[in-house]
Amino acid sequence: MNINKIKKQFPIFNNKVHNNDLVYLDSANSSQKPQMVVDRIYDFYTKEFSNVGRSVHYLAVAATNLYENTRTMMQKYINAKDPNEIVFTKGATEAINLVANTFGQKFLREGDEILLTELEHHSNYVPWHYLRKLKGVKINFAEINNDGEITLESIEKSITPKTKMIAITHLSNVTGAILPIKEITSLAHSKNIPVLIDGCQGAPHLKLDMQDIDCDFYAISCHKMYGPTGLGILYAKKKWLDALPPYQGGGGMIREVKKEGISFGDLPNKYEAGTMATAQVIAFGESIKFLNQIGIENIEKHESELTKYGEEVLRKNNSVKLVGNPKNKGSVLSFTLDGIHAHDIATILDEDGVAIRAGHHCCQILHDKLGLSATARASLGVYNTKDDLDKLNESINKCKKIFDR
Amino acid sequence: MDLKELYQEIILDHGKNPRNLRKTENFNKDAKGHNPLCGDKVHVFLKIDEKKNISDISFEGSGCAISMASASIMTDLMKEKKEKEVKELIEDFLQMIKESPEMKTKIISENEKTKLMSLSGVKQYPMRVKCATLAWHTLTSAMKNSQEETNTEKFD
């Protein structure tokens, strides 16, 4: 795998940041876009644009086919049983809100419990929080261990007879811990509890097989997968999409509308009300092609090697403390520096063209637990190299120089 | 823009060893401030006497060097000031951080103005302006004894 060749496909790296080459270490936040994805959006709008699923003219039919083609590509990419199990949303956040809202409406009652973990991003907590007020539902959090991991035992300990849903991250965006989601799903199913996986950090980096994992729901953020913003995907088992009520009402999701009543359309239309992010869906097809061209196994291997290298480099740096030490770790390196706040680190690194994230990374529960108000986070994508991590380390040393004056 | 201009010695000094980082005994006014984007938190305590003078001011909180230095320099400066003067200083400081090249007030010495001007480096870093202003907005709330937490996202 030739990383330089891959990196050349990303036009953003032709630009300088503060007169430096860009060292982009914020892919857990959002990934950069390959030229083929950018071109696809341009081509669609300039040559092929029409709304989908409505009109019968040439452009409308062609656009509809392109749109549905991405659904099928995604079905294959994650090995879902049926293309109708792929629902397009405006993001992973909306995908989780869709499930929390419809599942809560239909299946939850006062006193029922939802099990999350302390690692969850706000997008996999806040949607469930609404059900506290609306339905009197209780939310429990499985606890992390000292390495910042969630183990099967921690989940098992937290399940009660009232647990009605387990909603957990695939890969922590702070500690990098990869959860044993297949084992957790199997345990949950043995107790008749459905499982939602927040796959925002899992999907861009790990091989996915929905039929093997067997989870009930899997939420995906397309802009973290080298795709456009404004697009997410909810994978849901067909039995759930049939059983749950529609989420939003509007055009496209209905069968018959009368003054007396309304009947809803079939899948996947039932959950795709209104004009969808058509250009983004079609361009996301190119993101899947991009991932397939390299091969997710190769990406996993490359990123895993880089993560190990990054850990080594940062461990040698005495003033750096890595956050979390999971055995099974994704390409996230969160850290703190003695006496220097994460935001000061991020500003100083930025001057060298090194883009990282600083703050609580939408994980306040976890930061409270760790007793940290903010952490700095370097996260990797397919275009990163060892050189990027060396530059990160050099810039960290510069922080110390500035602060030790 | 040189990073050394943003992280001037005086800022590093106050950032690393903030003055008045404690809780005023028998405070009679206070307010909390929060920057939800970065998690910076500050809690300002005031003791205002019968003549409406600030007899003591202190703060608790955590945050970056800029926000800690700003709170530290601010609390140092506000001691023994009259309520009216505090308002004038806050307005003048915020004006300087946003657009004005200098501070206009005559309440404080040139030396003290220079201290405050050391925070003007954030002008070049739009994302960091809120770090410098959090304590000041919170002080405004404290003067009103506002129970509502100051939130930097509600200000320009």
Interface residues (C-beta under 8 A of the other chain):
Chain A: G339 I340 H341 A342 H343 D344 T347 I348 E351 A358 G359 H360 Q364 H367 S373 A374 I402 F403 R405
Chain B: L3 K4 L6 Y7 E9 L12 K16 L37 C38 G39 D40 K41 S62 G63 C64 A65 I66 M68 Y125 R128 C131
